[in-house]
Amino acid sequence: MTTFKLQKPEEEVRRVGFVLQKQGIHERIPAQVGLNIDVSGSMQGLFKRGDVQSAVERILPVALYFDDDGRIDTWVFSDGEKMASIAPASAKNYEGYVEREIVGNAELNGILWGGTDYGPVIRSNLMTYGLLEERAAGGLLGMIFGMKREELGEETRSGIPAINYFLTDGENTDREAAWNILEEAEHAESQIYYVMVGIGSDSFEFLRRAAKEFPNVGFVSVKDLSAFVGSDDAYEKLLPAELCAWLKHEHDDEDGDHH
C-alpha cells in the first residue's frame, strides 16, 4: 500500500514551494498552519494502520514552508465538547507523534473514539488565533449572571493568516452549530482558511456545502488516506487553487489597506 514517511524535510519544503509557484505565489507568504484530527470511533483503523501519522508527516512540510515556528498547531476532537489542543507537531517531534501524543496519551481518554462534532473545535481554533473573543455581556442580566457574548474579528492575534486542515471520516451531528460558526467567521472576514479532508466513502454533504458556500473553506475527497498522502500530487491537493488565491488576497491586503 502506498504511504508516506517524511525523511528529507528540506526537500519536501522545496516541493511545497514549487507547487505554490505554479499557483502564482513566488515569494513566501507567512501563515500559521493548524490541524484538526477526528478521533471518533470510526477513525481507529486509520490510526492503527499508521495512516494518520503519515498524514501528519505529509502536512508538516507545508507548516515548515509557511510558519516561522515550523509547527502544526494540533487539535483532536470527537463529539460534544470532547476536544483538546495538544502539543504541536514539529520537525523535532514528528516521529512517533500520533502514538505518543494521541493514541497513548492518557489525558485524552475521555475524548478518543466518540462521535463527530465540528463546532467546538472550530471555536477553539478561532479563539487560539485570536479571531474569537468572549466578552462580558452588557446590561443588568450580564452583570448578575456573568453572561458572555462572542465577538469574531478579522485579523489573527499575530496578524498572520491561518491555514487549518481538517481530517475527518464522517458526517458531523452538529450541522447547525458548525454552520453558524463558519458563517460568522466568514462574515467577519476572519483570517483563517479551512481545508476539509473527507476520508472514505461518505457523501460529506455538510463539508461539500460549506466549501461551495464559503470562500475560506475548501473540500478534498480522499477515498484512501494512505494512498492520498503517498501520491505524487498530494501537495497540489493540500494547496488547492482557491486556498492560494485566498493567501494572495490576504497578503495583498496586508500590503495595502486591510478592510
TORBA-688536 format. One line per field, with one value per residue (C-alpha): residue number from 1; x, y, z; chain. Coordinates in steps of 0.02 Angstrom, whole numbers. Layout:
k = NUM, ...
c1 = X, ...
c2 = Y, ...
c3 = Z, ...
c = A, ...
END
This chain:
k = 1, 2, 3, 4, 5, 6, 7, 8, 9, 10, 11, 12, 13, 14, 15, 16, 17, 18, 19, 20, 21, 22, 23, 24, 25, 26, 27, 28, 29, 30, 31, 32, 33, 34, 35, 36, 37, 38, 39, 40, 41, 42, 43, 44, 45, 46, 47, 48, 49, 50, 51, 52, 53, 54, 55, 56, 57, 58, 59, 60, 61, 62, 63, 64, 65, 66, 67, 68, 69, 70, 71, 72, 73, 74, 75, 76, 77, 78, 79, 80, 81, 82, 83, 84, 85, 86, 87, 88, 89, 90, 91, 92, 93, 94, 95, 96, 97, 98, 99, 100, 101, 102, 103, 104, 105, 106, 107, 108, 109, 110, 111, 112, 113, 114, 115, 116, 117, 118, 119, 120, 121, 122, 123, 124, 125, 126, 127, 128, 129, 130, 131, 132, 133, 134, 135, 136, 137, 138, 139, 140, 141, 142, 143, 144, 145, 146, 147, 148, 149, 150, 151, 152, 153, 154, 155, 156, 157, 158, 159, 160, 161, 162, 163, 164, 165, 166, 167, 168, 169, 170, 171, 172, 173, 174, 175, 176, 177, 178, 179, 180, 181, 182, 183, 184, 185, 186, 187, 188, 189, 190, 191, 192, 193, 194, 195, 196, 197, 198, 199, 200, 201, 202, 203, 204, 205, 206, 207, 208, 209, 210, 211, 212, 213, 214, 215, 216, 217, 218, 219, 220, 221, 222, 223, 224, 225, 226, 227, 228, 229, 230, 231, 232, 233, 234, 235, 236, 237, 238, 239, 240, 241, 242, 243, 244, 245, 246, 247, 248, 249, 250, 251, 252, 253, 254, 255, 256, 257, 258, 259
c1 = 0, 66, 103, 219, 361, 449, 635, 704, 603, 705, 672, 486, 481, 556, 420, 289, 372, 365, 178, 146, 248, 133, -11, 74, 148, 331, 378, 345, 183, 191, 48, 6, -36, -157, -230, -393, -392, -555, -536, -710, -729, -733, -558, -474, -422, -335, -238, -189, -127, -18, -116, -145, 41, 81, -43, 42, 210, 141, 64, 218, 320, 176, 196, 385, 365, 237, 266, 418, 393, 386, 250, 73, -48, -144, -315, -410, -599, -744, -921, -997, -865, -742, -593, -419, -272, -118, 70, 107, 188, 359, 517, 587, 446, 352, 422, 300, 194, 22, 57, 140, 28, -141, -165, -53, -97, -191, -256, -362, -452, -616, -604, -546, -664, -828, -942, -912, -948, -855, -918, -819, -651, -680, -722, -560, -461, -535, -502, -322, -284, -370, -512, -647, -658, -780, -832, -948, -1124, -1192, -1339, -1403, -1427, -1248, -1188, -1297, -1271, -1096, -1161, -1038, -1056, -940, -859, -772, -635, -543, -359, -271, -178, -14, -85, -33, -168, -203, -225, -313, -326, -471, -452, -621, -705, -887, -1032, -1049, -1203, -1194, -1231, -1323, -1197, -1046, -1125, -1163, -984, -913, -1039, -995, -809, -834, -945, -810, -682, -580, -403, -424, -445, -507, -455, -582, -513, -654, -588, -682, -844, -966, -1055, -990, -1139, -1101, -919, -959, -1095, -980, -843, -968, -1041, -888, -736, -624, -673, -610, -652, -540, -616, -497, -554, -395, -292, -133, -137, -177, -30, 84, 33, 147, 15, -27, 35, -68, -222, -172, -138, -286, -305, -439, -325, -182, -295, -355, -174, -129, -282, -233, -55, -112, -224, -76, 25, -119, -264, -340, -527
c2 = 0, 171, 282, 422, 439, 605, 576, 735, 883, 1014, 925, 916, 1100, 1139, 1035, 1137, 1294, 1225, 1189, 1366, 1441, 1352, 1442, 1611, 1626, 1666, 1735, 1660, 1718, 1689, 1584, 1484, 1302, 1200, 1026, 959, 769, 671, 543, 467, 279, 251, 327, 191, 87, 236, 265, 81, 68, 223, 323, 471, 475, 479, 622, 724, 694, 749, 909, 956, 1020, 1140, 1208, 1214, 1318, 1443, 1456, 1537, 1417, 1269, 1184, 1120, 1183, 1023, 980, 817, 808, 688, 736, 868, 968, 822, 902, 959, 1062, 951, 975, 1049, 933, 994, 940, 892, 781, 712, 536, 432, 588, 509, 360, 469, 623, 548, 360, 335, 500, 458, 637, 605, 450, 542, 612, 468, 359, 453, 530, 678, 863, 1006, 1162, 1155, 1125, 1263, 1380, 1328, 1363, 1537, 1576, 1512, 1627, 1775, 1779, 1745, 1828, 1812, 1974, 2010, 2040, 2213, 2262, 2206, 2023, 2014, 2082, 1967, 1804, 1835, 1808, 1812, 1860, 1808, 1928, 1873, 1978, 1990, 1983, 1847, 1897, 1891, 1972, 1817, 1713, 1535, 1379, 1238, 1060, 951, 761, 675, 516, 551, 671, 784, 783, 970, 1037, 1195, 1246, 1210, 1302, 1453, 1472, 1452, 1580, 1703, 1683, 1711, 1861, 1936, 1901, 1806, 1765, 1576, 1453, 1276, 1131, 996, 823, 697, 519, 368, 344, 454, 588, 730, 838, 965, 989, 998, 1127, 1230, 1228, 1285, 1422, 1496, 1569, 1518, 1333, 1201, 1016, 872, 700, 560, 380, 305, 412, 309, 318, 503, 555, 441, 512, 624, 761, 766, 945, 1003, 937, 1006, 1177, 1200, 1349, 1430, 1425, 1501, 1640, 1672, 1682, 1807, 1911, 1912, 1958, 2099, 2165, 2170, 2268, 2389, 2439, 2297, 2316
c3 = 0, -47, 101, 152, 276, 299, 278, 200, 266, 170, 6, 41, 86, -84, -165, -73, -143, -321, -304, -242, -384, -507, -420, -442, -267, -300, -130, 40, 120, 309, 377, 532, 499, 605, 600, 673, 687, 702, 843, 827, 842, 654, 638, 744, 594, 514, 674, 693, 514, 533, 404, 522, 565, 378, 354, 492, 409, 239, 308, 411, 260, 224, 401, 383, 224, 290, 476, 558, 704, 584, 682, 661, 793, 827, 897, 918, 925, 937, 991, 1104, 1196, 1186, 1104, 1154, 1094, 1104, 1083, 911, 783, 725, 637, 808, 870, 719, 729, 831, 858, 839, 953, 1085, 1085, 1038, 1049, 1201, 1286, 1446, 1457, 1302, 1369, 1386, 1209, 1100, 998, 1019, 887, 771, 800, 716, 805, 970, 886, 758, 902, 989, 830, 817, 1000, 990, 843, 925, 798, 927, 1096, 1238, 1319, 1465, 1403, 1434, 1542, 1711, 1665, 1605, 1771, 1876, 1782, 1715, 1538, 1394, 1214, 1075, 953, 794, 719, 555, 600, 696, 853, 757, 601, 502, 415, 471, 364, 455, 392, 448, 441, 462, 402, 442, 442, 593, 705, 747, 575, 627, 761, 649, 503, 611, 674, 497, 434, 572, 537, 352, 383, 494, 355, 485, 428, 426, 283, 312, 201, 244, 203, 196, 210, 145, 51, 150, 48, 161, 116, 253, 203, 17, 50, 162, 30, -101, 10, 96, 6, 152, 154, 33, 21, -31, -56, -6, -30, 41, 160, 143, -48, -41, 68, -33, -202, -304, -313, -127, -108, -257, -167, 2, -77, -194, -310, -201, -47, -146, -212, -33, 29, -108, -63, 122, 76, -39, 100, 218, 90, 62, 171, 268, 254
c = A, A, A, A, A, A, A, A, A, A, A, A, A, A, A, A, A, A, A, A, A, A, A, A, A, A, A, A, A, A, A, A, A, A, A, A, A, A, A, A, A, A, A, A, A, A, A, A, A, A, A, A, A, A, A, A, A, A, A, A, A, A, A, A, A, A, A, A, A, A, A, A, A, A, A, A, A, A, A, A, A, A, A, A, A, A, A, A, A, A, A, A, A, A, A, A, A, A, A, A, A, A, A, A, A, A, A, A, A, A, A, A, A, A, A, A, A, A, A, A, A, A, A, A, A, A, A, A, A, A, A, A, A, A, A, A, A, A, A, A, A, A, A, A, A, A, A, A, A, A, A, A, A, A, A, A, A, A, A, A, A, A, A, A, A, A, A, A, A, A, A, A, A, A, A, A, A, A, A, A, A, A, A, A, A, A, A, A, A, A, A, A, A, A, A, A, A, A, A, A, A, A, A, A, A, A, A, A, A, A, A, A, A, A, A, A, A, A, A, A, A, A, A, A, A, A, A, A, A, A, A, A, A, A, A, A, A, A, A, A, A, A, A, A, A, A, A, A, A, A, A, A, A, A, A, A, A, A, A
END
